[in-house]
Protein backbone atom coordinates (compact mmCIF):
# COMPACT_ATOMS: atom_id res chain seq x y z
CA UNK A 1 0.00 0.00 0.00
CA UNK A 2 1.39 3.40 -0.93
CA UNK A 3 1.36 6.19 1.62
CA UNK A 4 -0.84 9.26 1.16
CA UNK A 5 0.70 12.55 0.02
CA UNK A 6 0.52 13.98 3.54
CA UNK A 7 0.18 12.39 6.95
CA UNK A 8 -3.36 12.47 8.35
CA UNK A 9 -1.98 12.61 11.89
CA UNK A 10 0.54 15.46 11.69
CA UNK A 11 0.18 16.92 8.17
CA UNK A 12 3.81 16.38 7.13
CA UNK A 13 4.53 15.63 3.47
CA UNK A 14 5.39 11.96 3.08
CA UNK A 15 7.99 10.79 0.52
CA UNK A 16 6.57 8.53 -2.20
CA UNK A 17 8.10 5.20 -1.07
CA UNK A 18 8.18 5.88 2.66
CA UNK A 19 7.23 3.13 5.06
CA UNK A 20 6.34 5.57 7.82
CA UNK A 21 5.79 9.27 8.33
CA UNK A 22 9.18 10.90 8.93
CA UNK A 23 7.67 13.26 11.53
CA UNK A 24 5.27 11.23 13.72
CA UNK A 25 5.94 7.63 12.67
CA UNK A 26 2.44 6.77 11.42
CA UNK A 27 2.57 3.82 9.05
CA UNK A 28 0.41 1.21 7.34
CA UNK A 29 0.06 -0.76 10.57
CA UNK A 30 -1.04 2.24 12.63
CA UNK A 31 -3.15 3.57 9.81
CA UNK A 32 -2.44 5.26 6.51
CA UNK A 33 -5.78 6.93 6.72
CA UNK A 34 -6.96 9.61 4.38
CA UNK A 35 -8.45 11.30 7.43
CA UNK A 36 -7.30 11.50 11.01
CA UNK A 37 -9.29 10.23 13.98
CA UNK A 38 -9.41 13.87 15.07
CA UNK A 39 -11.15 15.09 11.90
CA UNK A 40 -14.73 16.19 12.45
CA UNK A 41 -14.33 17.11 16.12
CA UNK A 42 -14.80 20.80 15.29
CA UNK A 43 -12.08 21.90 17.67
CA UNK A 44 -11.12 25.58 17.57
CA UNK A 45 -8.00 26.43 15.59
CA UNK A 46 -7.00 29.35 17.81
CA UNK A 47 -4.27 29.08 20.41
CA UNK A 48 -6.42 30.48 23.21
CA UNK A 49 -9.11 27.77 22.92
CA UNK A 50 -11.55 29.96 21.06
CA UNK A 51 -11.63 32.83 23.55
CA UNK A 52 -11.35 36.13 21.77
CA UNK A 53 -9.09 38.90 23.02
CA UNK A 54 -12.16 40.96 23.93
CA UNK A 55 -13.28 38.28 26.38
CA UNK A 56 -9.82 37.83 27.91
CA UNK A 57 -8.89 41.50 28.28
CA UNK A 58 -11.10 42.35 31.32
CA UNK A 59 -9.75 39.33 33.19
CA UNK A 60 -6.16 40.35 32.42
CA UNK A 61 -6.79 43.93 33.57
CA UNK A 62 -8.41 42.62 36.76
CA UNK A 63 -5.34 40.57 37.68
CA UNK A 64 -2.97 43.43 36.85
CA UNK A 65 -4.95 45.71 39.19
CA UNK A 66 -4.97 43.07 41.94
CA UNK A 67 -1.20 42.61 41.58
CA UNK A 68 -0.57 46.36 41.68
CA UNK A 69 -2.75 46.73 44.78
CA UNK A 70 -0.94 43.92 46.58
CA UNK A 71 2.41 45.43 45.64
CA UNK A 72 1.38 48.81 47.06
CA UNK A 73 0.20 47.16 50.30
CA UNK A 74 3.48 45.22 50.55
CA UNK A 75 5.58 48.36 50.03
CA UNK A 76 3.52 50.31 52.56
CA UNK A 77 3.92 47.49 55.08
CA UNK A 78 7.69 47.38 54.71
CA UNK A 79 7.92 51.17 55.14
CA UNK A 80 5.72 51.06 58.23
CA UNK A 81 2.94 53.15 56.70
CA UNK A 82 -0.71 52.52 57.52
CA UNK A 83 -3.76 52.92 55.33
N, C-alpha and C positions, 0 to 999 in steps of 0.2 A: 504494500500500500504506500502510495506517495504522500508525503506530508503536504499540508495546505500551504498557501503562500505566506500566511502569517499565523502565528500561534494564537489560538483562541483564549489561552490563559493569560498571556502577558503582552501580546500584540507585537512581539519581535518578528522581523522578517526571518523566514526559515530558508536556508539553502536548499536547492532542489533535491539533492540525494541525502539529506540529513536523516539520521536515525532518531534524533531527539532535538528539541528546541535548544539552541545554544545558550539561551538566557535562563529559562526556568526548568528545563529538563523534561518537559512533557514529551511523550512519545506515543507510538502506536498502542502499547500496552496500557498506558494511563489515559489514552484517549486523544487521537487526532480528530477532534471534533471541529465541525465548521463553526459551532457556537460554543461558548463557555457555559458552565453551569451557573454562572452569575448573570448571564444575559436575561433580560426580562424582569429583573428585580426592581427596576425604576429607582435606583439609588441616585442621590444627587451627585453631580459632577464637581461641585465646589469643594474647596478645602475646608470650609467652616461648616460643613454638614447642612448646607442649605440656608443657614441664617444670613440674612443680608446685613450689610454694615449699618443700616439704619436701626435694625433691631439690637445690634450689639453695642452701639455707641453709648446709649444711656447707662448701660451696665458698666462699661469701662469708665465713664466719667464718675459714676457713683464710687467705684473702688479707688479712683485717684483722689477724690475728695476725702474718703475715709482715711486713706493713707496719709494725706497731708494733715488732717486733723490729729491723728495719732502722733505724728512727728512733732507737731506744735506742742501737744501735751507733754511728750517726752522731753523736749527741750526746756519747757517751762519747769518741769519737775526737777531736772538736773540743775537749773539755775536758782531753784528755791522760790520761784514765783508762784503765786496762787491765782486762781481764776476769780 
